[in-house]
Amino acid sequence: MYLCLTVLVWTLVISSSTTAFAEEPLTGAGLRCVAPAVTSPKAAVQSSPSALPEAPKPHRFWDGKNRLLFSAVAALSAADFGVTHMNLANGGRELDPIVRPFTGNTATLAMNFVGETAAVVLVSYLFHRSGHHRLERMTPLANVSSSAFAVSYGLSHR
């Protein structure tokens, strides 16, 4: 069951990763290469703004790609919580030194994973607001890959 879920999530991540890093292309009007004849430094300063390429259209933060990525982050975080809780109940131990202090109580362990998911969304939002759209998409992808590894490792070492 868990292996099927992991394979399904990895398939979704891999199929969406080629478009997750794509920037929006410039329009055809912005690709004109016109070199104005500059005779004086004053003329260079007064060049027309139409010679500049158009900026890519900004996308909304909660677009389809981010919703898919954050859904994958939440699903794998929940799966990681479930596998971790199951392994701890059967006498296992937490290998992540950052999460280890939260393993004494189920509620604190759950809050750790909820906080981790919220932190991924927050960091991605901060990248979005500052114009770093590739990092905005890479942040949840990095978390998805690490959580998928943690779930796979936890299931194989029960």
N, C-alpha and C positions, 0 to 999 in steps of 0.2 A: 504494500500500500504506500509506504513512505518512499520507496524507490520510484514508483510510478509518479508520485507527486514531484519528486526531485527532477526526474527526466522531463516532465511536462513543463516545469518552471524553467529549466535550462533551455528547452526548445523555444519557449517564448522569449527568453533573454537573447538567445543567439539570433533568432529571426528578427528581433527589433533592434539589435545593436548596430546593424548597418545603417539604419536611418536615424538612430539616436544621436549620432555625432555629426550628421549632415547640417550644414548651414544653408540658409535659404539663398538661392542664386540671385545674382543681380539681374535687373531687367536689361533688355537689349539696349535701351536708350542710354544706360549708364556705362556701357562698354565701349563707347566711342573713344578712340585714341586720337585726339586732336591736339597737336602741339602748337600753341599760339606763338607767333613771332614776337619775341620780346626785344625791344630796342632800348628800353631804359628800365632801371629798377622800379620806377614809379608805375610803369605799365604792368610789371609783374605782380605788384600788389593789387592792382585794380582788375585782375582777371575775373571773368564772369563765373558765377557759382554753378552755371549749367555744365561746365566742363568737368565738374567733380562727379564721381560715381554716386549713384543713389545708395543710401543706407538700406540694409536689409530690413524688412518689416519686423517689428518686435512681435513676439508671440506672447500669449497669455501664459501665466505660470501654470494654471490648471488646465493645460491643453491635453489632448488625448495621450500623447507620449508620456507626459509626467504622471497622469492618472494611472497608466499601465505600470510604469516603473514603481510608483509608490504603493500600488496594490501588490506588486511582487515583493516589495520590501516588507509590507505588513504581513503577507502570507508566510514568507520565509521566517520572519521574526517569530510568528506564532508557532510555526513548526519547530524552530530552534528551541523555543520555550518548552514545548511539549516533550521533545526528545531529551532536553536537559533535565526537566523535572522527572521524567521516567527513569533516566539513568541514575539520578541522585536518590530516588526512592528505592532503587535496587542495589544500593551500596556503592555506586560510582562516585567520582569526584569531579569537580569542575576544573578544567585545565586552564581557563582564561583567568589570569590573576586579577583583572579588573572586575570581573563578575563574581569571583569567589566569595567576597564578603556578603553578597546578597543571597547566598544559597541556603541560609539557615531557615528561611521562611518563604512559603509559596507566594505570598502577596508581595514581598520585596523583590523576589525573583521576577514576578510578572511586571512589576513597576519598572524594573531595570530594562526589560525588553520593550515596554511601551515608551520609555524615555529614549531608548536607542532609536526607535522608529521616528519619534518626534524630532530628535536631533538631526537625523538624516534629512527630513523635510525642511527643517530650519536652515541647515547649511546649504541645501540646494536652493532655497529661496534667496538666501543672501548672495549666492553666486548669480542668480537670475537678476536681482536688483542691481548688481554691480556690472552687469553686461557680460559676464563670463558664462555663456550659454553652453559651451562644451563641458565645462566643469559642473554646471548645473545637472547635466545628464549623466556625467560620469560618477557623481557622488552616489546616487542610488544604485547604479550598476556595480560599484565596488562593494557596497553593502550586500547586495543580492548575492554576489559571488562568494563573499566570505560567509554569509549565513548558509548558503547552499553547501559549502564545504563543511561547515560545522554540523549541519543536519546529517550529511552523508557520513561524516566521521563518527558522530554519535550513534547512528543506526548500525554501523559496521562494528562498533566496539561495545555492544550491549552486554 
